[in-house]
Amino acid sequence: QVQLVESGGGFVQAGGSLRLSCVASRNIGRIHSMGWYRQIPGDQRELVARVGRNRITDYAESVRDRFTISRDDDKRTVDLEMNNLKPEDTAVYSCHAYTYFNQHYWGQGTQVTVSS
């Protein structure tokens, strides 16, 4: 079992920045990938960014060049630096962990609201 706790969401004006952080309850060194997803009410959850154990990253096209994901296995954290935020980035952002045993774990989510 892995518990994931997010922090760092909030309210920001368009063009601003926020940093989301996710802390895992146990060592993540052997977790295949860690990532961030977002969901707007009524829509499907979508991948924002993820980082593998090998540090290879994958971003949604809509956030590429604006968001940066980082992973620190010693601190058991995965962070998402979000710059030049847009109103369409408004969503609930959830931390995700995928293990080598095909297990999926989710955090409770944190709200990000970007005003125009």
C-alpha positions in Angstrom: 0.0 0.0 0.0 1.1 3.5 -0.8 -0.7 6.6 0.6 -0.2 9.8 -1.4 -0.8 13.2 0.1 -0.8 16.3 -2.1 -0.3 19.9 -1.2 0.2 23.2 -3.0 -3.0 23.8 -4.8 -4.8 27.1 -4.7 -6.0 30.2 -6.5 -3.9 32.1 -8.9 -4.3 34.6 -11.7 -3.6 33.7 -15.3 0.1 33.9 -16.0 1.0 33.0 -12.4 2.7 29.9 -11.0 2.0 27.2 -8.5 4.0 24.2 -7.2 2.2 21.0 -6.3 3.9 18.5 -4.1 3.0 14.9 -3.4 4.5 12.9 -0.5 4.4 9.1 -0.5 4.0 7.0 2.7 6.8 4.7 1.8 9.9 4.5 -0.3 9.2 5.1 -3.9 12.5 4.0 -5.3 10.9 0.8 -6.7 7.7 2.5 -8.0 7.6 2.3 -11.8 6.2 5.8 -12.4 4.8 8.8 -10.5 2.7 11.4 -12.0 0.0 14.0 -11.9 -3.4 13.8 -13.4 -6.2 16.4 -13.5 -10.0 16.3 -13.8 -12.7 18.8 -14.4 -16.2 17.9 -13.1 -18.0 16.0 -15.9 -14.8 15.3 -17.8 -12.5 12.3 -17.8 -9.3 12.4 -15.8 -6.3 13.3 -18.0 -2.6 12.8 -17.6 -0.7 16.0 -17.0 2.8 14.7 -16.5 4.6 11.6 -15.2 8.2 10.5 -14.5 9.6 7.1 -14.5 12.1 5.5 -12.2 14.6 6.1 -15.0 13.6 9.8 -14.9 12.1 9.8 -18.3 9.2 12.3 -18.4 6.0 12.5 -20.3 3.8 15.6 -20.6 0.4 16.4 -22.0 0.9 18.6 -25.0 -1.2 21.4 -23.4 1.3 21.8 -20.6 4.6 21.1 -22.3 7.1 23.9 -21.8 5.0 25.3 -19.0 5.0 22.5 -16.4 7.9 20.6 -15.0 7.7 17.3 -13.0 10.4 16.2 -10.7 10.9 13.2 -8.5 13.0 12.8 -5.4 13.2 9.2 -4.2 15.1 10.1 -1.0 12.3 12.5 0.1 9.6 10.2 -1.4 8.2 13.2 -3.3 7.0 14.1 -6.8 6.5 17.7 -7.5 4.8 19.6 -10.3 6.0 23.1 -11.1 3.4 25.0 -13.0 4.2 28.2 -14.8 2.3 30.6 -17.0 -1.0 29.1 -15.8 -4.1 29.5 -17.9 -7.8 29.4 -16.9 -8.1 26.1 -18.8 -5.6 24.6 -16.3 -8.3 24.9 -13.6 -9.0 21.4 -12.3 -8.5 19.0 -9.4 -5.0 17.6 -9.6 -4.2 14.2 -8.2 -1.0 12.4 -7.6 -0.6 8.9 -9.0 1.8 6.0 -8.4 2.0 3.0 -10.6 4.0 0.0 -9.3 5.8 -2.9 -11.1 3.0 -5.1 -9.7 0.4 -3.3 -11.8 -1.0 -1.4 -8.8 -2.4 2.1 -9.1 -2.5 4.5 -6.1 -4.1 7.9 -6.0 -4.0 10.9 -3.7 -7.1 12.7 -2.6 -6.6 15.6 -5.0 -5.9 19.3 -4.7 -7.9 22.1 -6.4 -6.1 24.5 -8.7 -8.1 27.5 -9.9 -6.8 30.0 -12.4 -8.7 33.2 -13.0 -8.6 35.1 -16.2 
